[in-house]
């Protein structure tokens, strides 16, 4: 009975080869020990040969035969990471992670040692979140490196990095990062429950995991902040949020998020408070303009000529005199053209893509005006709308704004300004209903939290931030106990 149990838990080389479909990458090094010997089983393209040869094979060769036993070798082999009491499935998954399986044929027992040779990209500058000021390093595809970056920059004994596994077919390691005495326990437990309840074959990237964890899977708007900047990640968990890292992805997940947090940039922390506040308000205005400016043009040109000053109306009339399309079709045509240019520029190599975007925009814009397919005024408006969407610090929010613009343009073409008002109402109702990890998406405006407005709409000098944002429901909302004695600033509390 005992032998059969051991055979099930500790598979032999023949069984492993069968399970792995006789993979040519599977190797078995046979060494003499006892009556039957030892098998060292590994995937040759996943292990680091130097570690296997130096600390496993040579070590076993130099041991006296009386010490070549399971118990002695398990306790004394000079490898840092060793797994014992393993089952068949764990042996297979560990081999595919770069471990070596040491199996004792006499004792019908085995253990696995870490000889992995992971392919890691060196730490580089962030690609999607470029900054002028502040740290330039970004996350990499290595989970170990990402956790190391966080621990080096946040040396707090309350920093927790809880480990979980996801994926039914391809298992991946996930780390939930938070500060124990700050993060809200209910939010943390909710996030862990959602991750543990995921039923999927494979999670390829952090962005896929974030979509699986959303409260509303059909919303245009992102529910989590995705960032490749460690400083943004650390700043968020210090404010009571919870971070998630997944092996193989250079992007971290931050939640819960609210609508206004997508207009914050880490550069706002490093710039002076007056400049940061001005730039943040510019971003919000740019987003509003990107969403509604083209729709207002369509509504005005179609139904509300009386709202346009007479001098401007003459200029617009002259510009549109040769245009054969109604304003709605004209605007949709140009908006789709801008999106095609953006998509083409993103898919081409970087140097070619930049040239394509600039030259293509100028040439096609000029050609459409000269051909009488659109007006000069609309070219300016659409260009402003495109720039407004690109000003979003978080790419997902900029994309959501660009998509939401199209139904509002159609409503404006059908019902004029009334259609825009209908679109605003639908949008507001949708945003009011949204939550991120069961936290209101429009907080701190709804529900209104006056003390939190200084975090999301404006940026005050750093020494005034005595508390953490209440919208994250932190356990410890006090950041600093008292101000400097010579401070003459008002006390916000």
C-alpha positions as CSV (number, residue, x, y, z in Angstrom):
1,X,0.0,0.0,0.0
2,X,2.8,2.4,0.9
3,X,4.8,1.6,-2.2
4,X,1.8,2.2,-4.4
5,X,1.1,5.5,-2.7
6,X,4.7,6.6,-3.2
7,X,4.6,5.5,-6.9
8,X,1.6,7.8,-7.4
9,X,3.1,10.8,-5.7
10,X,6.7,10.4,-7.0
11,X,6.5,9.5,-10.7
12,X,9.3,7.7,-12.5
13,X,11.1,9.0,-15.6
14,X,9.0,6.7,-17.9
15,X,5.8,8.1,-16.6
16,X,7.0,11.7,-16.8
17,X,8.1,11.1,-20.4
18,X,4.6,9.8,-21.2
19,X,2.8,12.7,-19.6
20,X,5.0,15.2,-21.5
21,X,4.3,13.4,-24.7
22,X,7.9,12.2,-25.1
23,X,9.3,15.7,-25.4
24,X,12.8,15.8,-26.9
25,X,13.7,18.5,-24.4
26,X,13.2,16.1,-21.4
27,X,16.5,14.7,-20.2
28,X,17.3,12.0,-17.6
29,X,20.8,11.8,-16.0
30,X,21.3,8.4,-14.4
31,X,23.7,8.2,-11.4
32,X,24.8,5.2,-9.3
33,X,23.5,4.9,-5.8
34,X,22.2,1.9,-3.9
35,X,21.0,-1.0,-6.0
36,X,19.0,0.9,-8.6
37,X,20.5,4.4,-8.7
38,X,19.3,8.0,-8.9
39,X,17.5,9.7,-11.8
40,X,18.0,13.5,-12.3
41,X,15.2,14.6,-14.6
42,X,15.0,18.1,-16.2
43,X,14.0,20.0,-19.3
44,X,17.3,20.9,-20.9
45,X,16.2,24.2,-22.4
46,X,14.7,25.5,-19.2
47,X,17.5,24.9,-16.7
48,X,20.8,26.7,-16.1
49,X,23.4,24.0,-16.9
50,X,26.0,25.6,-14.6
51,X,23.8,25.2,-11.6
52,X,22.8,21.7,-12.4
53,X,26.3,20.5,-13.1
54,X,28.0,22.3,-10.2
55,X,25.5,22.0,-7.4
56,X,23.6,18.8,-8.2
57,X,25.6,16.4,-10.4
58,X,29.1,17.1,-9.1
59,X,27.9,17.3,-5.5
60,X,26.2,13.9,-5.8
61,X,29.3,12.5,-7.5
62,X,31.6,13.6,-4.7
63,X,29.4,12.2,-1.9
64,X,30.4,8.8,-0.3
65,X,27.9,6.1,-1.3
66,X,26.6,5.8,2.2
67,X,25.3,9.3,2.1
68,X,23.4,8.9,-1.2
69,X,20.1,8.6,0.5
70,X,16.9,10.6,0.1
71,X,16.9,12.2,3.6
72,X,20.6,13.2,3.6
73,X,20.6,14.6,0.1
74,X,17.4,16.5,0.6
75,X,18.8,18.3,3.7
76,X,22.3,19.0,2.4
77,X,22.2,19.6,-1.3
78,X,23.5,23.2,-1.8
79,X,20.5,24.6,-3.7
80,X,18.5,27.5,-2.2
81,X,15.0,26.4,-3.3
82,X,13.9,22.8,-2.6
83,X,10.4,21.3,-2.7
84,X,9.5,18.1,-0.9
85,X,6.3,16.2,-0.2
86,X,5.3,16.8,-3.8
87,X,2.7,15.2,-5.9
88,X,2.8,14.1,-9.6
89,X,1.1,17.3,-10.9
90,X,3.6,19.5,-9.0
91,X,6.5,17.6,-10.4
92,X,5.3,18.1,-13.9
93,X,4.6,21.8,-13.4
94,X,7.9,22.3,-11.7
95,X,9.8,20.7,-14.5
96,X,8.2,23.1,-16.9
97,X,9.3,26.0,-14.6
98,X,13.0,25.0,-14.8
99,X,13.3,22.7,-11.8
100,X,15.3,19.5,-11.7
101,X,13.6,16.4,-10.2
102,X,15.9,14.0,-8.2
103,X,14.3,10.6,-7.9
104,X,15.7,7.7,-5.8
105,X,14.7,4.5,-7.4
106,X,15.4,2.3,-4.3
107,X,13.3,4.4,-1.9
108,X,10.8,5.5,-4.6
109,X,11.0,9.0,-3.3
110,X,12.1,12.3,-4.9
111,X,12.4,16.1,-4.5
112,X,12.8,19.0,-6.8
113,X,15.5,21.7,-6.8
114,X,15.4,25.1,-8.6
115,X,17.8,25.2,-11.5
116,X,15.8,27.6,-13.6
117,X,17.3,29.9,-16.2
118,X,14.5,32.5,-16.7
119,X,14.6,34.8,-19.7
120,X,14.6,38.3,-18.2
121,X,14.6,41.7,-19.8
122,X,16.9,44.3,-18.2
123,X,15.3,47.2,-16.4
124,X,14.5,50.0,-18.9
125,X,12.6,53.2,-19.2
126,X,8.8,53.1,-19.3
127,X,7.4,53.1,-22.9
128,X,3.7,54.0,-22.4
129,X,4.1,56.4,-19.4
130,X,7.0,58.6,-20.3
131,X,8.1,61.3,-17.7
132,X,10.2,64.4,-17.6
133,X,10.8,64.3,-13.9
134,X,11.0,61.3,-11.5
135,X,12.4,57.8,-11.6
136,X,12.7,56.4,-15.1
137,X,12.8,52.6,-14.4
138,X,9.8,50.4,-15.2
139,X,8.6,47.0,-14.3
140,X,9.8,44.0,-16.3
141,X,8.3,40.6,-17.2
142,X,10.0,39.0,-14.2
143,X,7.8,38.8,-11.1
144,X,10.9,38.4,-8.9
145,X,12.5,41.5,-10.3
146,X,9.3,43.5,-9.9
147,X,8.9,42.5,-6.2
148,X,12.6,43.3,-5.6
149,X,12.1,46.8,-7.1
150,X,9.1,47.5,-4.8
151,X,10.9,46.2,-1.7
152,X,14.0,48.3,-2.4
153,X,11.9,51.4,-2.7
154,X,9.4,50.7,0.1
155,X,11.3,49.3,3.1
156,X,8.4,48.8,5.4
157,X,8.0,45.8,7.6
158,X,4.2,45.9,7.0
159,X,4.6,45.5,3.2
160,X,2.9,42.2,2.3
161,X,3.3,40.4,-1.0
162,X,0.8,37.5,-0.8
163,X,1.2,34.7,-3.3
164,X,-1.6,33.1,-5.3
165,X,-1.8,30.9,-8.4
166,X,-4.2,31.3,-11.4
167,X,-4.8,29.4,-14.5
168,X,-6.2,25.9,-14.9
169,X,-3.9,24.7,-17.8
170,X,-1.0,27.2,-17.6
171,X,-0.5,28.2,-14.0
172,X,1.0,31.6,-13.3
173,X,2.1,33.2,-10.1
174,X,0.3,36.3,-8.8
175,X,1.5,38.6,-6.0
176,X,-1.0,40.8,-4.1
177,X,0.9,43.8,-2.8
178,X,-0.4,46.0,0.0
179,X,0.6,47.5,3.4
180,X,-1.0,45.6,6.2
181,X,-1.8,48.5,8.5
182,X,-3.2,50.7,5.7
183,X,-5.1,48.6,3.2
184,X,-8.8,47.9,3.8
185,X,-9.4,44.3,4.9
186,X,-12.8,44.0,3.1
187,X,-11.3,45.2,-0.2
188,X,-8.3,42.9,0.2
189,X,-10.5,39.9,0.9
190,X,-12.8,40.7,-2.0
191,X,-9.9,40.9,-4.4
192,X,-8.4,37.6,-3.2
193,X,-11.8,35.9,-3.5
194,X,-12.2,37.1,-7.1
195,X,-8.8,35.9,-8.0
196,X,-9.3,32.5,-6.4
197,X,-12.7,32.1,-8.1
198,X,-11.3,32.7,-11.6
199,X,-11.9,29.7,-13.9
200,X,-9.7,30.1,-17.0
201,X,-7.1,28.2,-18.8
202,X,-4.5,30.9,-18.9
203,X,-4.1,34.6,-18.0
204,X,-1.7,36.0,-20.5
205,X,-1.1,39.5,-19.1
206,X,-2.1,41.9,-16.3
207,X,-4.5,43.6,-18.6
208,X,-6.4,40.4,-19.1
209,X,-6.5,39.7,-15.3
210,X,-7.8,43.3,-14.7
211,X,-10.7,42.6,-17.1
212,X,-11.5,39.4,-15.3
213,X,-11.7,41.2,-12.0
214,X,-13.9,44.1,-13.1
215,X,-17.3,44.8,-11.4
216,X,-18.9,45.5,-14.8
217,X,-17.4,43.6,-17.7
218,X,-19.5,45.5,-20.3
219,X,-18.4,49.0,-19.4
220,X,-16.2,51.1,-21.7
221,X,-14.3,52.6,-18.8
222,X,-11.4,50.8,-17.0
223,X,-12.0,49.7,-13.4
224,X,-8.3,49.3,-12.5
225,X,-5.2,51.5,-13.1
226,X,-2.6,49.7,-15.2
227,X,0.9,51.1,-14.8
228,X,4.5,50.1,-15.6
229,X,5.9,52.6,-13.2
230,X,7.0,51.3,-9.8
231,X,6.8,54.8,-8.2
232,X,3.1,55.1,-9.2
233,X,2.5,51.6,-7.9
234,X,4.2,52.4,-4.5
235,X,2.5,55.8,-4.2
236,X,-0.9,54.1,-4.7
237,X,-0.5,51.4,-2.1
238,X,0.8,54.0,0.4
239,X,-2.5,55.7,-0.1
240,X,-4.5,52.6,0.8
241,X,-4.9,50.9,-2.6
242,X,-4.0,47.3,-3.4
243,X,-1.6,46.3,-6.1
244,X,-1.4,43.1,-8.2
245,X,1.6,41.7,-10.1
246,X,1.5,38.7,-12.4
247,X,4.5,36.7,-13.6
248,X,5.3,37.4,-17.3
249,X,3.7,40.9,-17.4
250,X,5.6,44.3,-17.1
251,X,2.4,46.0,-15.9
252,X,1.0,46.3,-12.4
253,X,-2.7,46.5,-11.5
254,X,-3.9,49.1,-8.9
255,X,-7.3,49.1,-7.4
256,X,-9.8,50.3,-6.4
257,X,-9.7,53.1,-8.9
258,X,-12.0,56.0,-9.4
259,X,-12.7,58.1,-12.5
260,X,-10.5,61.1,-11.5
261,X,-7.5,58.9,-10.7
262,X,-7.1,58.2,-14.4
263,X,-6.2,61.9,-15.0
264,X,-3.4,61.9,-12.4
265,X,0.2,61.4,-13.5
266,X,3.2,60.6,-11.3
267,X,4.8,63.7,-12.7
268,X,2.2,65.7,-10.7
269,X,4.0,64.6,-7.6
270,X,7.4,65.8,-8.7
271,X,6.4,69.2,-10.2
272,X,5.5,72.2,-8.0
273,X,1.9,72.2,-6.7
274,X,0.7,75.2,-8.8
275,X,2.0,73.7,-12.1
276,X,0.7,70.3,-11.2
277,X,-2.8,71.7,-10.5
278,X,-2.8,73.7,-13.7
279,X,-1.7,70.7,-15.9
280,X,-4.3,68.4,-14.2
281,X,-7.1,70.8,-14.9
282,X,-5.8,71.1,-18.5
283,X,-6.1,67.3,-18.8
284,X,-9.7,67.3,-17.6
285,X,-10.7,70.2,-19.9
286,X,-8.9,68.3,-22.8
287,X,-10.9,65.2,-22.0
288,X,-14.2,67.1,-22.0
289,X,-13.3,68.8,-25.2
290,X,-12.3,65.5,-26.8
291,X,-15.7,64.0,-25.8
292,X,-18.0,66.8,-26.8
293,X,-16.4,69.3,-29.2
294,X,-17.0,67.4,-32.5
295,X,-20.6,66.6,-31.3
296,X,-21.3,70.3,-30.6
297,X,-20.0,71.2,-34.1
298,X,-22.4,68.6,-35.7
299,X,-25.4,69.7,-33.6
300,X,-24.7,73.4,-34.3
301,X,-24.2,72.9,-38.0
302,X,-27.3,70.7,-38.3
303,X,-29.9,72.4,-36.1
304,X,-28.6,75.5,-34.3
305,X,-27.2,78.0,-36.7
306,X,-28.5,80.9,-34.5
307,X,-25.9,80.0,-31.8
308,X,-23.0,80.9,-34.1
309,X,-21.8,84.6,-34.3
310,X,-22.6,86.0,-37.7
311,X,-19.0,86.7,-38.7
312,X,-18.0,83.2,-37.8
313,X,-21.0,81.8,-39.6
314,X,-19.9,83.4,-42.8
315,X,-16.4,81.9,-42.5
316,X,-17.9,78.4,-41.8
317,X,-20.4,78.8,-44.6
318,X,-17.6,79.6,-47.1
319,X,-15.6,76.6,-45.8
320,X,-18.6,74.2,-46.2
321,X,-19.9,75.6,-49.5
322,X,-18.2,72.8,-51.5
323,X,-18.8,70.0,-49.0
324,X,-21.3,67.5,-50.4
325,X,-21.9,65.6,-47.1
326,X,-24.1,66.6,-44.1
327,X,-22.2,67.6,-40.9
328,X,-22.8,64.2,-39.3
329,X,-21.3,62.1,-42.1
330,X,-18.5,64.7,-42.6
331,X,-17.6,64.4,-38.9
332,X,-17.8,60.6,-38.7
333,X,-15.6,60.4,-41.9
334,X,-12.9,62.5,-40.4
335,X,-13.0,60.9,-37.0
336,X,-12.7,57.4,-38.5
337,X,-9.8,58.7,-40.6
338,X,-8.0,60.0,-37.5
339,X,-8.5,56.6,-35.8
340,X,-7.1,54.8,-38.9
341,X,-4.0,57.0,-38.9
342,X,-3.5,56.4,-35.2
343,X,-3.9,52.6,-35.6
344,X,-1.5,52.5,-38.5
345,X,1.1,54.6,-36.7
346,X,0.9,52.3,-33.7
347,X,1.3,49.1,-35.7
348,X,4.2,50.3,-37.8
349,X,7.8,50.3,-36.5
350,X,8.4,53.3,-34.3
351,X,10.4,55.5,-36.7
352,X,8.2,54.7,-39.6
353,X,5.0,55.1,-37.5
354,X,6.0,58.6,-36.4
355,X,6.6,59.7,-40.0
356,X,3.3,58.0,-41.0
357,X,1.3,59.9,-38.4
358,X,2.7,63.3,-39.2
359,X,3.0,63.1,-43.0
360,X,-0.2,61.2,-43.3
361,X,-2.2,63.6,-41.2
362,X,-0.9,66.7,-43.1
363,X,-1.3,65.2,-46.6
364,X,-4.7,63.6,-46.1
365,X,-6.0,66.6,-44.2
366,X,-4.9,69.0,-46.9
367,X,-6.2,66.7,-49.6
368,X,-9.7,66.2,-48.1
369,X,-10.1,70.0,-47.7
370,X,-9.0,70.7,-51.3
371,X,-11.2,68.0,-52.6
372,X,-14.2,69.6,-50.9
373,X,-14.9,66.5,-48.7
374,X,-14.6,68.4,-45.4
375,X,-14.2,71.9,-44.0
376,X,-11.2,73.6,-42.5
377,X,-13.1,74.3,-39.2
378,X,-13.8,70.6,-38.7
379,X,-10.2,69.6,-39.4
380,X,-9.2,71.9,-36.5
381,X,-11.9,70.5,-34.2
382,X,-11.1,66.9,-34.9
383,X,-7.4,67.5,-34.4
384,X,-8.2,69.1,-31.0
385,X,-10.4,66.2,-30.1
386,X,-7.6,63.7,-31.0
387,X,-5.0,65.6,-29.0
388,X,-7.4,65.8,-26.0
389,X,-7.8,62.0,-25.9
390,X,-4.0,61.5,-26.2
391,X,-3.4,63.7,-23.2
392,X,-4.8,61.1,-20.8
393,X,-1.9,59.7,-18.6
394,X,-3.6,56.2,-18.7
395,X,-4.0,54.7,-22.1
396,X,-7.2,52.8,-21.3
397,X,-9.0,55.9,-20.3
398,X,-8.0,57.8,-23.5
399,X,-9.3,54.9,-25.5
400,X,-12.6,54.8,-23.7
401,X,-13.0,58.6,-24.3
402,X,-12.3,58.1,-28.0
403,X,-14.9,55.3,-28.3
404,X,-17.6,57.2,-26.3
405,X,-17.2,60.1,-28.6
406,X,-18.8,58.3,-31.6
407,X,-22.3,57.6,-30.1
408,X,-22.5,61.2,-28.8
409,X,-21.7,62.5,-32.3
410,X,-24.5,60.3,-33.7
411,X,-26.9,61.6,-31.1
412,X,-25.9,65.2,-31.9
413,X,-26.6,64.6,-35.6
414,X,-30.0,63.1,-34.9
415,X,-31.3,65.4,-32.1
416,X,-28.9,68.3,-32.0
417,X,-28.1,69.7,-28.6
418,X,-30.9,67.7,-27.1
419,X,-29.1,64.6,-28.3
420,X,-25.9,65.7,-26.5
421,X,-27.8,66.2,-23.3
422,X,-29.3,62.7,-23.7
423,X,-25.7,61.4,-24.2
424,X,-24.5,63.2,-21.1
425,X,-27.3,61.8,-19.0
426,X,-26.7,58.3,-20.2
427,X,-23.0,58.7,-19.5
428,X,-23.5,60.1,-16.0
429,X,-26.0,57.4,-15.1
430,X,-23.6,54.8,-16.3
431,X,-20.7,56.3,-14.3
432,X,-22.8,56.7,-11.2
433,X,-23.7,53.0,-11.3
434,X,-20.0,51.8,-11.8
435,X,-17.9,50.5,-9.0
436,X,-14.4,49.4,-8.6
437,X,-14.0,46.6,-6.0
438,X,-17.4,47.8,-4.7
439,X,-16.1,51.3,-4.3
440,X,-18.0,54.2,-6.1
441,X,-16.4,55.1,-9.4
442,X,-17.2,58.8,-9.2
443,X,-15.9,59.3,-5.7
444,X,-15.1,61.8,-4.2
445,X,-17.8,63.7,-6.1
446,X,-20.4,61.0,-5.5
447,X,-20.6,60.3,-2.7
448,X,-19.2,63.8,-1.9
449,X,-16.1,63.7,0.2
450,X,-14.8,67.2,0.6
451,X,-11.5,66.3,2.1
452,X,-10.6,64.1,-0.9
453,X,-11.1,66.8,-3.5
454,X,-7.6,68.0,-2.9
455,X,-6.2,64.7,-4.1
456,X,-8.1,64.3,-7.3
457,X,-9.1,67.7,-8.7
458,X,-6.2,69.8,-7.5
459,X,-2.8,69.3,-5.9
460,X,-1.8,71.1,-2.8
461,X,1.8,71.5,-1.4
462,X,3.0,68.2,0.0
463,X,3.2,69.3,3.6
464,X,-0.6,69.9,3.6
465,X,-1.4,66.2,3.0
466,X,-1.7,65.0,6.5
467,X,-4.3,62.3,5.7
468,X,-4.7,59.6,3.2
469,X,-7.7,59.7,0.7
470,X,-10.8,58.5,2.5
471,X,-12.2,57.1,-0.7
472,X,-9.9,54.1,-0.4
473,X,-11.2,53.4,3.1
474,X,-7.7,52.9,4.6
475,X,-7.4,51.5,8.1
476,X,-4.9,54.2,9.1
477,X,-6.0,57.5,7.5
478,X,-3.3,59.6,9.2
479,X,-0.2,60.1,7.2
480,X,1.6,62.6,9.4
481,X,0.8,63.1,13.1
482,X,1.8,66.8,13.3
483,X,3.2,69.6,11.2
484,X,6.5,71.4,11.7
485,X,6.3,73.9,14.6
486,X,7.2,76.9,12.4
487,X,4.5,76.1,9.9
488,X,1.9,78.9,9.4
489,X,-0.3,77.0,7.0
490,X,-3.9,76.3,7.8
491,X,-4.8,73.0,9.4
492,X,-7.0,71.0,7.0
493,X,-8.3,68.7,9.8
